[in-house]
């Protein structure tokens, strides 16, 4: 059971990761994305100055990938875990981006790991299980 981070989908969209092979190796496992991941992906696609053809191509790839996964909403229970993680890290003088903390809180709340290529942020989050793809 894995929550897919935007770094995985971006790597696949850029041809740096064979996502079909990764997903094929996990047939029968639950795979999904946090709602904030969807926002991150489309924010990148809609960035100002991005050529229209490239934007449409990227959007089509992302749409296809997301269509095969459950999108997990950010609810009150996840928000509470998120706030606790933020407070714990802040007390230690550590910082992790709020979106990454939302993804981590979503995974922790659901007892899932995060599949990621981001080995700067996720390893710093207490209680989070993650896997590099």
RAVEN-V765294 format. One line per field, one symbol per residue. ss: DSSP state (A for helix, B for strand, O for the rest). psi: psi as a letter, one per 30 degrees, with the letter a starting at -180 (. if undefined). burial: b if it has 16 or more other ideal C-beta (glycine too) atoms within 10 Angstrom, else e. Layout:
BEGIN
ss=???
psi=???
burial=???
END
This chain:
BEGIN
ss=OBBBOAAAAAAAAOOOOOAAAAAAOOOOOOBBBBAAAAAAAAAAAOOOOOOAAAAAAAAAAAAAAAAOOBBBOOOAAAAAAAAAAAAAAAAOOOOOOAAAAAAAAAAAAAOOBBBBOOOOOAAAOOOOOBBBO
psi=jkkklfeeeeeeeggfkieeeeeefgkfkkkakkefeeeeefeeegkkfkkeeeeeeeeeeeeeeffglkjjljaeeeeeeeeeeeeeeeffglkkkeeeeeeeeeeeeghllkklfjgeeeffjkfkklkk.
burial=ebbbbbbbbbbbbeeebebeebbeeeeeeebbbbbbbbebbeebbeeeeeeeeeeeebbebbeebbeebeebebeeebeebbeebbeebeeeeeebeebbbbbbbbbbbbebbbbbbbeebbeebeebebeeb
END
